[in-house]
Amino acid sequence: MNDVSQGLPADRTLLIVDDDAPLRNRLARALEKRNFIPEVAASVAEGIDRASQRPPAYAIVDLRLEDGNGLEIVKALREVRVDVRIVMLTGYGNIATAVEAVKAGAVDYLPKPADADAITAALLETERPLPPPPEDPMSADRVRWEHIQRVYEQCNRNVSETARRLKMHRRTLQRILNKHAPRN
């Protein structure tokens, strides 16, 4: 592990919001070793409360939380501290949500599982307008699956409407939706 303390400003406060307790606690320990001062929250309500009480310099926010959407936290963080550097994490990534997260104020968007080194690099990167290319980008099958999932969600999980908009047979769509996401 590299010593990143030279790259950190004086304010090293970090808010981690994720409803997955083992991941949240593992990230907190790993980033504490990298000289951040982490505070954790498990929900949208708790994240917004912590952000308003003690606005952090950095934040790691999960997109989907049990009580809502992590984008609400991103917006709340931006309201209380304009210079906060936020990294969005998600296990359900797609291009539309990545764009939405960046528009809301996140500096980067990483798919789960993201390791502490990648998160630290995203939090501290200020020189490059774009993150480095991924080591293992999504396959075309995964991009297709993500697109179908996005349209399905936008149609309020209505299979017939989704199939019509995607110009595909309803049964074909049902088979795709019943399968797990492609690995890459």
N, C-alpha and C positions, 0 to 999 in steps of 0.2 A: 504494500500500500504506500502511496506517495504522501508526503507531508504537504497538505494543501493550505496550511495556515497562512503562508505568505500571500496567497491569492484571496484571502477573505478580508473584507472590511471589518471595522471595529464591531459593527452590529451583526452578529452571527445567529440571530434568532431565527428559528425555523418551525413552521407549523406543518405537521403531517396529518392529513385527514384521509382515513381509509377505514372501511368497516371490517376489513380482514385483520383481526387482532394479531395473529402471528406475523404477517407481513409488516403491519404498522410498527410493531415493537422491534422487529429485526431491522427495519429501516432506521428507526430512531437510534438504536445502538450503533449501527454502521456509520451514520452521519455524525453522531457524537464523537466517534473515533476520528472523524475528519474535521474536528474542531467546530462543528455547528452546535447550537444550543437548542435541541429539539423539544417541542411540546406536541402532544398528540391529541387527536379528536377522532371519534368514531362515526359521526353523523353530520349532516348539513347543519342542523341546528347548533350542535356543539362547536362545529368549525367556525360558524359565523359569530357565535358568542366569544370564542377564544380570540378570533381576529379583531373584534371590536374592543375587547378588554386590553389586549396587548398586541398591537399590529406588528407582525413579524417582518423581517427583511426578506425572508425566503419562505416558500410554501411548496409542498408536494400534495396534490389533491387528486383523489380518485374520481373518475367521471360518474360512475354509478354507485350511489350509496343507498342504503336501505330506506332512508326517509326522503330521497330526492336526488337531484342532479348536482354534481360537483361544480357545474358552471355558476350556480348561485353563490358559492363560496368565492370563486374567482372574482365575480363582480363585487361582492362585499369587500374583499381584500383590496381591490383597486380603489374603492371609495374611501377606505380609511388610510391607505398608504399607496401613493401613486408609483413609488419606486420599487415596490415589492416584485421579486422575481419568482414566478410561479411555473412549476412543471406539472402538467396534467398527466396522470397515469390511467390506463384503462386496459381491461381485458377484452373490451368490445370495440376496438378502434375501427374507425372508418374515416374516409377523407372528409366527409361533411362535419363530423364532430371535431375533427382536428382543426378545421378552418374556424368553426364556431368557438373553440377554446382559445385560439390565437386572437380572434376578434374580441373576445371577452377580456383578454389581457394576459393569457399564459405566454411564456417565452418559448416553451417547447411542449411537445406532446409525445409521450413514450408508451409503447405497448407493454403490458405486463407479460412475463416477469421482466422487470428492468433491474439491473444490478446497481449497487450504490455508486460505483465509479461512473456509470453512464448518467445517473441522476445528478451527481456532483458536477460533472462536466457541463451538463445542461444548465444547472443553476448558476454556475460561475462564468459561462461563456458570454463574453460581451463584444468580442472582436468580429465574429462572423455573423452575418445576418441569417444564415441558414445553418442548421446542424450538419455534421458530417453525414455522408451517406450511410445507411444501415449496413451492418456486416451481413445480415441475413434478411433481405427485403421480403415482403409478402409475395407469394406466388400469384400467378394470374388467376388460378382457381380460388385462392383466398380473397383476392380483390373482387371477383365476381360474387362470391358468397356474401361479402360485406355489403356490396351494393344491393343485393336482393334483400338482405336483412334491413337495411336502411329504408328501402321503399316499403317493405312490409310494416315496419314501425310507423312510417308516415301515413300509411293507410289504416292505422289503428288496428293492426294485426288481422285485417280482413283479407282472407286468402283470395277470394274472387276478385276483389278490387285490385289487389296487388298483381295478380295474374294478368288482368286486363291492361294495367299500366305498363307492365313489363313485356306485353305482347307474347305471353307464353301460356300454354295449356295449364289449367288449374291443377290437374293431377300431377303434372311435371313439377309444378311449384311445390305442391304438398310433399312430394318425394324429397325435393331439395331441402325443404324446411325441416323435415324429420331426420335429416342427417346431421352429424356434428360438423363443425367448421373444419375446413382443411387445415392441416398442421401449419403449413407455411404459406 
